[in-house]
């Protein structure tokens, strides 16, 4: 995995954390929303299969193909 792919994973994880925190912040306590946002970002970054599907390798290959198409 190249450095640009890793940076893209970090950026997407950060966006996921921010959106999840913002959405959950309206429903639950702020500390729980922040924790859940960080959990979702970590789950994406470390597994890149956040939904736990048995087809995780296929999803990761598809994400890598998108990265190859748009990143140097």
N, C-alpha and C positions, 0 to 999 in steps of 0.2 A: 504494500500500500504506500503510495507516494505521500509526500508532505502535504501537497495541496488537498489530497483526499482526507487526510487527517484534520486539516484546518477546516475543510467543509463540514466534516462530522462535528467538530467543536462548535462551529457557527450554527448549524442546524440544531444541535443539542441546546445551545443557548436560547435560540428562538423558541424551541419547544418549552424550555423552562419558563421563559418570560410569558408566553401565552397561557400556559397552564397556571402559573401563579396569578396572572391577571383574572382569568376566568374563575378559578377556584376562590380567589380572594373575595369575590362578591357573595360567596355561599358559606364559606367556613372561616375560621379564625386565621388571621394573617400568617402566624407561625406555621400552621398546618399547610396553608397554601404554598408557602415557600418551600417547605420540606417536600411536599408532593411534586412541585415543579422541579426541584433538584433530583428527586427520584426518577421522574420521567426522562429528564435529560441524561442521567447516568445510565438508565436502562437502554436508551437509544444508542448512546455512545459506546457502551461496552458490549452490546449484543447486536445492535443494528437489526434486531428483530423484536421490536417492542411488544408485539401482540402474542408472542409465544407459539406461533404456528409451527407445525412440524416441517413446513416448507421454508425454513429459515435460510438455508443455503441459496435457494432460488431468489428470495427477496434480496439478500446481500449481493448476489450477482447482478440483479436488476439495478440496485443502487449504484454499484460500481460501474455499470454500463452508462448510467446517466452522468456520473462523474466524468467518465472518459470522454463523453460527448461534449461536455461543457467546460471542463477544466483542462489546463495544459498538462 
